[in-house]
Amino acid sequence: MKLSEIDSALRDIRVSPVKTLGQNFLHDRNLAQWIVDRAELTPDDYVVEVGPGLGALTEFALAAGAHVLAIEKDARLANFLREHFITERLEIIHGDALEYDVRRLFAQRSVKFVGNLPYNISSQLLLRFTSYPSPISLWLCMLQKEMARRLSAQPRTSDYGALTLLVQLRYRVEYLRTVPASVFVPKPDVDSAFVKITPRAPDELPEFDAERFTKLVRRGFSQRRKQLQNLLREEVPDWKNACAACKVEPKTRAEELSLLQWIALSNLGASTDLMQTPAENSEIFPVVDEQDCVIGQAPRAKVHGDNLRHRAVHILLFNEKGELFLQKRSRRKDRHPCVWDSSAAGHVDAGEDYNAAAERELREELGIATALERVVKLPASERTGKEFIWLYRGHHNGPFQLARSEIELGGFFPCDVVSGWLKARPDDFAPGFAECWEAFTASGATDRSS
């Protein structure tokens, strides 16, 4: 919109820009078009726009053919957008973006985030929408210049800090351009900047314990002037050897360590389970016939290599809200690494029955025990990897002690989100889970999971 159009629209809907809501309206159409161009939108994209205001970016995103979900806190602006853009491809939510359930976006195949974020909550918004795992593949954000510099900062600079590392651990951040305050009305007190954020490849960085990494980084930057050996004494007691292993000086400070050095430092004291390779090659499985009768046994490699029929269990755990816990498989798994799977799953070992295997998998993968109910048995087929599968259901609210050598992370998801996610992004899941979830939903068991 032009300046005159913005003034007219604000008068018509009786809006005086509210500073606490970060209401600064973009009036430079060339810049708005440039921003949307960077997203390379297609009709297959689902765009999330936070704080759309009068629709400066919305207009160009819709023109590119994308579906737009606009989250606007001011009811008057939300109503203006509904009246101004008459299209089924625009969905408007009048609400607080900080309360939006980001998990809902997994049901969309290609999600991109575009927004001129309110300065006062920009860090909160970014941390919420980049919380890992995220269904979003690209973020294009207008931020306060200082915030943009912090997100994209490099070691040994004043902008480099805990927020830098917590975001860059999962994402690449590119500072695209500075934006003068003059392109907004009312004119803010500071300049803005535009950043592009994209997810890192699954194997781009060494494996890490995200919880320990976060703890060390936050403590390391809690007092920037102090040396790390004084701040991290409790977490890293053998500081001399830690420095040698991470190739840093003993008197180093937090801002002098690169992302890779922070990962190396956090891994020194990580659970030994993270560093172990799954003991898969030594496993012996029962080999069965078409009727699931045992006819012999063989090592895991032979069973999989020769495509022999064998047995497995899958367990679906639900919390008190009826949400399903899913695990993301480790990159070290020999089959289907880095995809989502049932709450717990595994093969039936030689000399073991299905029930014992299910109890063992819960204990080994999640560190829990809970009552389990058999739901349905799946026949061995190509789609199950020649596995007869007994599917179990149980209830547990967590927390879980994840076997880090096998599981990268886990989380609870609403059942309708899981179904939508599986339909939109089938490659995100292990084939065995897809078969189990189809059988589970067909049995009507989802109605009895809360």
C-alpha positions as CSV (number, residue, x, y, z in Angstrom):
1,M,0.0,0.0,0.0
2,K,1.0,3.6,-0.6
3,L,1.2,6.1,2.3
4,S,-2.1,7.7,1.3
5,E,-3.8,4.3,1.1
6,I,-2.5,3.3,4.6
7,D,-3.7,6.6,6.1
8,S,-7.1,6.2,4.6
9,A,-7.5,2.5,5.6
10,L,-6.4,3.2,9.2
11,R,-9.0,6.1,9.4
12,D,-11.7,3.9,8.0
13,I,-11.2,1.1,10.5
14,R,-10.4,3.6,13.3
15,V,-7.0,2.3,14.1
16,S,-4.2,4.3,15.7
17,P,-1.0,2.3,15.5
18,V,-0.2,0.8,18.9
19,K,3.5,0.7,19.8
20,T,3.1,-2.2,22.3
21,L,1.7,-4.3,19.4
22,G,4.6,-3.3,17.1
23,Q,2.2,-1.8,14.6
24,N,4.5,-0.3,12.0
25,F,3.0,-0.6,8.5
26,L,5.2,-1.2,5.5
27,H,4.5,1.3,2.6
28,D,7.3,0.4,0.2
29,R,5.6,-1.9,-2.4
30,N,9.0,-2.6,-4.1
31,L,10.4,-3.8,-0.8
32,A,7.3,-5.9,-0.2
33,Q,7.6,-7.5,-3.6
34,W,11.4,-8.1,-3.0
35,I,10.6,-9.9,0.3
36,V,8.0,-12.2,-1.2
37,D,10.3,-12.9,-4.2
38,R,12.9,-14.3,-1.9
39,A,10.5,-16.9,-0.7
40,E,10.1,-18.3,-4.3
41,L,6.5,-19.1,-3.7
42,T,4.4,-21.5,-5.7
43,P,0.8,-22.6,-5.5
44,D,2.0,-25.6,-3.5
45,D,3.3,-23.5,-0.7
46,Y,1.5,-22.8,2.6
47,V,2.6,-19.4,3.9
48,V,2.4,-18.5,7.6
49,E,2.4,-14.7,8.0
50,V,2.6,-13.3,11.5
51,G,1.4,-9.7,12.0
52,P,0.1,-9.1,8.5
53,G,-1.3,-5.7,9.4
54,L,-2.9,-4.2,6.3
55,G,-1.6,-6.9,4.0
56,A,1.5,-5.4,2.5
57,L,3.1,-8.8,2.2
58,T,-0.1,-10.8,2.0
59,E,-1.0,-9.2,-1.3
60,F,2.1,-10.4,-3.1
61,A,2.1,-13.9,-1.4
62,L,-1.5,-14.4,-2.7
63,A,-0.5,-13.1,-6.1
64,A,2.1,-15.8,-6.3
65,G,-0.6,-18.4,-5.9
66,A,0.2,-19.6,-2.4
67,H,-2.2,-20.3,0.4
68,V,-1.7,-17.8,3.3
69,L,-2.4,-18.3,7.0
70,A,-2.4,-14.8,8.5
71,I,-2.2,-14.5,12.3
72,E,-3.3,-11.1,13.4
73,K,-3.8,-10.0,17.1
74,D,-5.7,-6.8,16.4
75,A,-9.4,-7.7,15.6
76,R,-9.9,-4.6,13.5
77,L,-7.0,-5.4,11.2
78,A,-8.1,-9.1,11.0
79,N,-11.5,-7.9,9.8
80,F,-10.0,-5.5,7.3
81,L,-8.0,-8.3,5.7
82,R,-11.1,-10.5,5.4
83,E,-12.9,-7.7,3.6
84,H,-10.0,-6.6,1.5
85,F,-8.8,-10.0,0.2
86,I,-11.7,-12.1,-1.0
87,T,-10.2,-15.5,-1.7
88,E,-10.3,-19.1,-0.3
89,R,-6.5,-19.1,-0.3
90,L,-6.4,-16.7,2.7
91,E,-7.1,-18.0,6.1
92,I,-7.1,-15.5,8.9
93,I,-6.7,-16.2,12.6
94,H,-7.5,-13.4,15.0
95,G,-5.3,-14.4,17.9
96,D,-1.8,-14.3,19.5
97,A,0.8,-16.0,17.4
98,L,2.6,-17.0,20.6
99,E,-0.3,-19.2,21.4
100,Y,-0.6,-20.9,18.0
101,D,0.0,-24.7,17.9
102,V,2.9,-25.0,15.4
103,R,2.4,-28.7,15.3
104,R,-0.7,-28.1,13.1
105,L,1.5,-27.1,10.2
106,F,2.9,-30.6,9.8
107,A,-0.3,-31.4,7.9
108,Q,0.9,-29.1,5.1
109,R,3.4,-30.4,2.7
110,S,5.5,-27.2,2.1
111,V,5.3,-24.5,4.8
112,K,7.1,-21.1,4.6
113,F,7.1,-18.4,7.2
114,V,7.1,-14.7,6.2
115,G,6.6,-11.8,8.5
116,N,7.4,-8.3,9.7
117,L,7.7,-9.3,13.3
118,P,6.9,-7.0,16.2
119,Y,10.1,-5.9,17.8
120,N,9.0,-6.5,21.4
121,I,8.3,-10.2,20.9
122,S,10.4,-11.1,17.9
123,S,12.8,-13.4,19.8
124,Q,9.9,-15.2,21.4
125,L,8.1,-15.7,18.1
126,L,11.2,-17.0,16.4
127,L,12.0,-19.4,19.2
128,R,8.5,-20.7,19.1
129,F,8.3,-21.2,15.3
130,T,11.8,-22.6,15.0
131,S,11.4,-24.9,18.0
132,Y,12.7,-28.3,16.8
133,P,11.2,-30.2,15.1
134,S,9.6,-27.6,13.0
135,P,7.4,-28.2,9.9
136,I,8.7,-25.0,8.3
137,S,11.2,-25.1,5.5
138,L,12.0,-21.4,5.2
139,W,11.8,-18.3,7.3
140,L,12.0,-14.8,5.8
141,C,11.7,-12.3,8.6
142,M,11.9,-8.5,9.0
143,L,13.4,-7.9,12.4
144,Q,15.0,-5.1,14.4
145,K,18.5,-4.7,13.0
146,E,20.1,-5.6,16.3
147,M,18.1,-8.8,16.5
148,A,19.0,-9.8,12.9
149,R,22.7,-9.2,13.7
150,R,22.5,-11.4,16.8
151,L,20.9,-14.3,14.9
152,S,23.5,-14.2,12.1
153,A,26.5,-13.4,14.2
154,Q,29.9,-15.1,14.0
155,P,32.3,-15.9,16.9
156,R,34.4,-13.2,18.5
157,T,31.8,-10.5,17.8
158,S,29.8,-8.5,20.3
159,D,26.5,-9.7,18.7
160,Y,27.4,-13.4,19.1
161,G,25.6,-14.9,22.1
162,A,23.4,-17.7,23.5
163,L,20.5,-16.8,21.1
164,T,22.9,-17.1,18.1
165,L,24.0,-20.6,19.0
166,L,20.5,-21.9,20.0
167,V,19.2,-20.9,16.6
168,Q,22.2,-21.8,14.6
169,L,22.4,-25.3,16.1
170,R,19.4,-26.3,14.0
171,Y,19.4,-23.6,11.3
172,R,21.5,-21.5,8.9
173,V,20.9,-17.8,9.2
174,E,21.7,-15.3,6.5
175,Y,21.6,-11.5,6.9
176,L,20.1,-10.3,3.6
177,R,19.8,-6.5,3.9
178,T,19.3,-3.6,6.1
179,V,15.9,-1.8,5.9
180,P,15.6,1.9,6.8
181,A,13.0,3.0,9.3
182,S,11.6,5.4,6.6
183,V,9.7,2.6,4.8
184,F,7.3,2.2,7.7
185,V,4.5,4.3,9.1
186,P,4.7,5.3,11.8
187,K,8.4,5.5,11.6
188,P,10.1,3.3,14.2
189,D,13.0,4.5,16.3
190,V,15.5,2.0,14.8
191,D,16.3,0.4,11.4
192,S,15.2,-3.1,10.6
193,A,16.9,-5.9,8.7
194,F,15.8,-8.9,6.7
195,V,17.1,-12.4,7.5
196,K,16.7,-15.8,5.8
197,I,16.6,-18.9,7.9
198,T,16.8,-22.5,6.6
199,P,17.1,-25.9,8.3
200,R,20.4,-27.6,8.4
201,A,20.8,-31.0,6.8
202,P,20.3,-33.9,9.2
203,D,24.0,-34.9,9.0
204,E,25.5,-31.4,8.6
205,L,26.8,-31.3,12.2
206,P,28.1,-33.9,14.6
207,E,25.6,-35.6,16.8
208,F,24.8,-33.7,20.0
209,D,22.8,-33.7,23.2
210,A,20.6,-30.7,22.7
211,E,19.6,-30.4,26.3
212,R,23.2,-30.4,27.6
213,F,24.3,-28.0,24.8
214,T,21.6,-25.5,25.7
215,K,22.5,-25.7,29.4
216,L,26.2,-25.1,28.8
217,V,25.6,-22.3,26.3
218,R,23.2,-20.4,28.6
219,R,25.6,-20.7,31.5
220,G,28.6,-19.8,29.4
221,F,27.0,-16.6,28.3
222,S,25.5,-15.7,31.6
223,Q,28.5,-13.5,32.4
224,R,30.3,-12.7,29.2
225,R,33.4,-11.2,30.8
226,K,34.2,-14.3,32.8
227,Q,36.3,-17.2,31.5
228,L,34.5,-20.4,30.8
229,Q,36.6,-22.4,33.2
230,N,35.0,-20.4,36.0
231,L,31.5,-20.6,34.7
232,L,31.5,-24.3,33.7
233,R,33.5,-25.7,36.5
234,E,30.6,-28.0,37.7
235,E,29.6,-29.2,34.2
236,V,33.2,-29.7,32.9
237,P,35.4,-30.5,35.9
238,D,38.4,-31.6,33.8
239,W,38.8,-28.2,32.0
240,K,42.4,-28.8,30.9
241,N,41.7,-32.0,29.0
242,A,38.4,-30.5,27.7
243,C,40.3,-27.6,26.2
244,A,42.8,-29.9,24.5
245,A,39.9,-32.0,23.1
246,C,38.0,-29.0,21.7
247,K,41.1,-27.1,20.6
248,V,40.4,-24.0,22.7
249,E,42.6,-22.0,25.0
250,P,42.2,-22.5,28.8
251,K,41.3,-18.9,29.4
252,T,38.8,-18.7,26.6
253,R,35.4,-16.9,26.9
254,A,32.1,-17.9,25.6
255,E,32.1,-15.7,22.5
256,E,35.4,-17.2,21.3
257,L,34.0,-20.7,20.7
258,S,32.5,-21.7,17.4
259,L,29.3,-23.7,17.1
260,L,31.4,-26.8,16.4
261,Q,33.5,-26.2,19.5
262,W,30.4,-25.8,21.7
263,I,29.1,-29.0,20.3
264,A,32.4,-30.8,21.1
265,L,32.4,-29.3,24.6
266,S,28.9,-30.4,25.3
267,N,29.5,-33.9,24.0
268,L,32.4,-34.4,26.4
269,G,30.1,-34.9,29.3
270,A,27.1,-36.3,27.4
271,S,25.5,-39.6,28.2
272,T,27.6,-42.5,26.9
273,D,24.4,-43.8,25.3
274,L,24.7,-41.0,22.7
275,M,28.1,-42.2,21.6
276,Q,27.1,-45.8,21.3
277,T,26.3,-47.6,18.1
278,P,23.0,-49.5,18.2
279,A,23.8,-53.2,18.9
280,E,22.0,-54.4,15.8
281,N,24.4,-56.7,14.1
282,S,24.6,-59.1,17.0
283,E,20.8,-59.6,17.2
284,I,19.3,-63.1,16.5
285,F,15.7,-63.2,15.2
286,P,13.3,-66.1,14.9
287,V,12.4,-66.9,11.3
288,V,8.7,-67.7,10.7
289,D,6.5,-69.1,7.9
290,E,3.3,-67.8,6.4
291,Q,1.3,-68.7,9.5
292,D,3.8,-67.0,11.9
293,C,5.1,-70.3,13.1
294,V,8.8,-70.4,14.0
295,I,10.9,-72.5,11.6
296,G,14.4,-71.4,12.6
297,Q,16.5,-68.4,13.5
298,A,19.1,-66.2,11.9
299,P,21.2,-63.1,12.5
300,R,19.6,-59.7,11.8
301,A,21.7,-59.0,8.7
302,K,20.7,-62.3,7.1
303,V,17.0,-61.9,8.0
304,H,16.9,-58.4,6.4
305,G,19.3,-59.3,3.5
306,D,17.4,-62.4,2.5
307,N,14.0,-60.8,3.1
308,L,13.0,-63.6,5.6
309,R,9.7,-63.4,7.5
310,H,10.2,-62.4,11.1
311,R,8.4,-60.7,14.0
312,A,8.2,-57.2,15.4
313,V,6.2,-55.1,17.9
314,H,5.0,-51.5,17.7
315,I,3.7,-49.6,20.7
316,L,1.6,-46.4,20.5
317,L,1.6,-44.4,23.7
318,F,-0.9,-41.7,24.4
319,N,-0.9,-39.0,27.1
320,E,-3.9,-37.8,29.0
321,K,-4.9,-35.4,26.2
322,G,-5.1,-38.3,23.7
323,E,-1.9,-37.1,21.9
324,L,0.4,-39.7,20.4
325,F,4.1,-39.9,21.3
326,L,6.3,-40.3,18.2
327,Q,10.1,-40.9,18.2
328,K,12.5,-39.7,15.5
329,R,15.0,-42.4,14.7
330,S,18.7,-41.8,15.1
331,R,20.9,-41.2,12.0
332,R,22.8,-44.4,13.1
333,K,19.9,-46.8,12.5
334,D,20.7,-49.2,9.7
335,R,17.1,-49.0,8.3
336,H,15.1,-45.8,7.9
337,P,17.4,-43.4,9.8
338,C,16.2,-39.8,10.6
339,V,12.4,-40.5,10.1
340,W,9.5,-40.7,12.6
341,D,8.3,-43.9,14.0
342,S,6.0,-45.4,16.6
343,S,6.4,-44.5,20.3
344,A,8.6,-47.6,20.6
345,A,9.2,-50.5,18.2
346,G,11.5,-53.3,17.6
347,H,12.0,-56.9,16.6
348,V,11.1,-60.0,18.6
349,D,14.3,-61.8,19.6
350,A,14.9,-65.5,19.4
351,G,13.3,-67.2,22.4
352,E,11.0,-64.3,23.1
353,D,7.3,-63.8,22.6
354,Y,5.5,-60.7,21.4
355,N,4.4,-59.4,24.9
356,A,7.9,-59.8,26.3
357,A,9.4,-58.0,23.3
358,A,6.9,-55.1,23.7
359,E,7.8,-54.7,27.4
360,R,11.5,-54.8,26.7
361,E,11.3,-52.2,23.9
362,L,9.5,-49.8,26.2
363,R,12.2,-50.3,28.8
364,E,15.1,-50.1,26.5
365,E,14.0,-47.2,24.2
366,L,11.9,-45.0,26.6
367,G,13.0,-46.2,30.1
368,I,9.4,-46.9,31.3
369,A,7.0,-49.7,32.1
370,T,3.3,-49.4,31.6
371,A,0.2,-51.6,30.9
372,L,-0.1,-52.4,27.3
373,E,-3.2,-53.6,25.3
374,R,-3.0,-55.5,22.0
375,V,-4.9,-53.7,19.3
376,V,-4.3,-55.5,16.0
377,K,-1.9,-57.9,14.3
378,L,-0.5,-57.0,10.9
379,P,0.5,-59.8,8.4
380,A,4.0,-60.0,7.0
381,S,4.2,-58.2,3.7
382,E,6.5,-56.2,1.5
383,R,5.0,-53.1,3.1
384,T,5.9,-54.2,6.6
385,G,9.4,-55.4,5.6
386,K,8.3,-59.1,5.9
387,E,7.4,-58.5,9.6
388,F,4.4,-59.9,11.4
389,I,3.6,-57.0,13.7
390,W,1.6,-57.0,16.9
391,L,0.5,-53.4,17.6
392,Y,0.0,-52.4,21.2
393,R,-1.5,-49.3,22.9
394,G,-0.7,-47.8,26.2
395,H,-0.9,-44.6,28.2
396,H,2.0,-42.5,29.6
397,N,2.5,-38.8,30.1
398,G,6.3,-39.0,30.2
399,P,8.9,-37.9,30.8
400,F,10.9,-40.6,29.0
401,Q,14.6,-41.6,29.1
402,L,15.3,-41.9,25.4
403,A,17.9,-44.3,24.2
404,R,20.0,-41.7,22.4
405,S,21.9,-44.3,20.3
406,E,18.6,-45.1,18.7
407,I,16.3,-42.1,19.1
408,E,17.2,-38.5,18.2
409,L,14.2,-37.0,20.0
410,G,10.5,-37.5,20.5
411,G,7.3,-35.5,21.1
412,F,3.5,-35.7,21.5
413,F,1.2,-34.9,18.6
414,P,-2.6,-34.7,18.3
415,C,-4.0,-37.7,16.3
416,D,-5.5,-35.6,13.6
417,V,-2.1,-33.9,13.1
418,V,-0.4,-37.3,12.8
419,S,-3.0,-38.4,10.1
420,G,-2.6,-35.1,8.2
421,W,1.2,-35.2,8.5
422,L,1.4,-38.8,7.2
423,K,-0.8,-37.9,4.3
424,A,1.1,-34.7,3.4
425,R,4.6,-35.9,4.0
426,P,4.7,-39.8,3.9
427,D,8.5,-39.8,3.5
428,D,8.8,-38.3,7.0
429,F,7.8,-41.7,8.5
430,A,9.1,-45.2,8.7
431,P,7.0,-47.5,6.4
432,G,6.2,-49.8,9.4
433,F,4.6,-47.0,11.3
434,A,2.5,-45.9,8.3
435,E,1.1,-49.4,8.1
436,C,0.5,-49.5,11.9
437,W,-1.2,-46.2,12.0
438,E,-3.5,-47.1,9.1
439,A,-4.5,-50.3,10.9
440,F,-4.9,-48.5,14.2
441,T,-7.2,-45.8,12.8
442,A,-9.2,-48.3,10.8
443,S,-9.8,-50.3,14.0
444,G,-11.4,-47.2,15.6
445,A,-8.9,-47.3,18.4
446,T,-8.2,-43.6,18.1
447,D,-11.6,-42.9,19.7
448,R,-10.5,-44.7,22.8
449,S,-7.0,-43.3,23.2
450,S,-7.6,-40.4,25.6
